[in-house]
Amino acid sequence: MSTVTVREYKDFDLNFGIHPITKDIAKKTGANAVVQALRSIILMNHYEKPFHPEIGSNVRKLLFEPVDPVTANILAAEIKIAIANFEPRATVENVFVVENLNRDGFDVTVEFFINNTARPLVVSFFLERLR
């Protein structure tokens, strides 16, 4: 008889919130930890992580391109590549990027599976240039 071990993913909260009881840094667990890691990888530039220049994507650089369908398609491809290369806990199903001319940015929706789970997760966020 074989047993299946379910792995729980844990990471510290990047907002550095304080746990109300232990007064330690709060942590993210399960799907929240993976979602936080996805956002970090998507928004990280190459050469931004010390000693690992390969980790990151060109997403922030692309935000200075015109807000049009061509840039949206390139952003979707970059997001898929970044997640596939640097987040082994997630498998991307779809990435939808739609230009939002009113807000001068892109609406992004990522559909993915956490490995060894049957339920897909959907994360939506808005990308805009900051300068």
N, C-alpha and C positions, 0 to 999 in steps of 0.2 A: 504494500500500500504506500503510495507516494503522497506527500503533503505539499501543498502549494503555499509558498510564503508570499505574502503581500507586503511589498516594500512601501513604507511611508516616507515621503520626501519631506525634508525639513530644511529651512533656511532662515536666516535672521531677516527681520523686517527692514527694508532699506529706508523707511521713514524714521527709523530709530525710535519708534514708540517705546514706552516703558510699560512693562507688564504691571498691572495694578496690585498684584499680590506679592510677587517676588522682587519687584523693583529692578528687574534685569531687563535687557533689551528684549522686546517682543519678538516672537518668531512666527514665520509662516509655515504652514504644514499642508501636505497633500497637494491638491490642484492649485491652491493659492501660491505655493512655492514655485511650481512650474510656470504659472502665468507670470509671476514676477521675473523669473529668469528669462522668459521669452521677451518681455518688454526690454529688459536690460541688454540682451543680445541685439535686438533690433535697433536700439538707439545708440549702441556703442560704435564708435568709429574704429577703423583699423589703427593699430599702433597706440590705442588709448589704454590698453591693459598692459601693465609692465611685464616684460619678459615673454609676452604672447602677442606679437604684433598681428598674427593671422586672425585672431578672434575679433569679430565685429562685422559691420556691413557698411555699405555706401548709402544708407538711407538718409542720414542727415545731410550728406552732400547733395543728394537729389532733391531735397526740399527747396533748394535755391534755383531749380529749373522751373520753366513755366508750368503753371497748374493746368494741365491738359491731359487727355486720355493716353498719350504716348508716355508721359512721365508716370502716370498711374500704372501702366502695364510694366514699366521697368521697376517701379517700386515693389509691385507684387512679386516679380521674379526675384529681386534682391532679398525680400523677406523670406520667401520659400528657401532660398539657398542658405541664408544665415541660420535659419532654424534647423534645416537638415544637417548642416555641417557642425553646429556647435551646441545643439541641445538634444542629447541622445535619449532623453526621457519622453520626448514628444514626436509624434508623426503627423505632419501637416496633411490635411485633407484638401482644404481650399484656402486661398487668400483673395479677398476682394478689396480692391482699392478704387475708390470713386473720388473724382475731383470735386471739391466744394469751393466754387468761385466766390460765394458770399463771405466765407470765412478765410479765403486765401490759403487753402491747405487741402488735405486729403483725409477722407473717412476710410478707416481700415477695419476690416473684419477678418479674423483668422479663425478658421475651423480646424481643430486638431484633436488627436487622441493622445492621452497619456498612455504610454506603453503598458500592456497587460490590463487595460480597461476597455469595456465595450461601449461606454457612453461618450459621445463626442462632446467637446467643450468649445464654446464660442467666446472669443474675446474681441471687443470692439474698442477702438480708440481713435483719436484725431491727431494727425501729424501736421505741424506747421513749423515754419522757420522761426527762429527766435531772435534774429538780428534785424 
